Amino acid sequence: MIEIIKKLTSILAAKLVTPIFIKLARETNRIHLNVDEIFYIASVIKGKAPCRLLVFGFGNDSYFWTKLNKGGKTIFLEDDPVWFDQVKKQNPQCYGYLVDYGTQRSEWQELIGEPDKLRMDLPEEVEMEKFDCILIDGPHGWVDTDPGRMKSIFEASRLIETKGDIFVHDSDREVEKAYCDRYLGHGILKKGLPRLRHYILDERKE
């Protein structure tokens, strides 16, 4: 019954995209992003759906993003195999891949000027695609032993379609800010929110 309620609130929030339903879906599904962040991102994606959406991070909000982009292609990338299996079991409709970052956040300064070292071994389906929207909300970047989001931000700059939208969550943190400035700085930085940067990429950096 709990899982049914979670899915119903996500479906309503994805269909209506109003703060009240997003708040309900967030509380029911224990989504990390706050209501304003979800509403901001969802409003942009809703305007482009059905589209090609890539999400770095597989979590409690995955079902919502999948439903929001109904009829489009939504792909999630996750590095934690235990968490991946847990989310996939609860949300078999969601589509994603396990990936390996092979980094630690503590390496961010030495890697920032090394684009060749920031390339990931991505699934062919992802590598060969250009995405209309990309949401970066993973991997974890709270401590130095976490992989950090250096590669996520770099890869987003490669995988985004021209005029595509990139959302970077936790962009108030030192590493995220530095990598956004370096690899997404050629795009248009929209207003965003305190913890969320929104870029529109006029061109891709190859």
ABEGO torsion letter per residue (X at the ends): XAAAAAAAAAAAAAAAGBAAAAAAAAAAAGBABBAAAAAAAAAAAAAAOBBBBBBBEBBAAAAAAAAAABGBBBBBBBABAAAAAAAAAABAABBBBBBBAGBBAAAAAAAAABAAAABBBBBAAAAABBBABBBBAOBBAABAABAEAAAAAAAAAAABBBGBBBBBBGAABAAAAAAAAAAAAABBBBAEBAABBBBBBABBBX
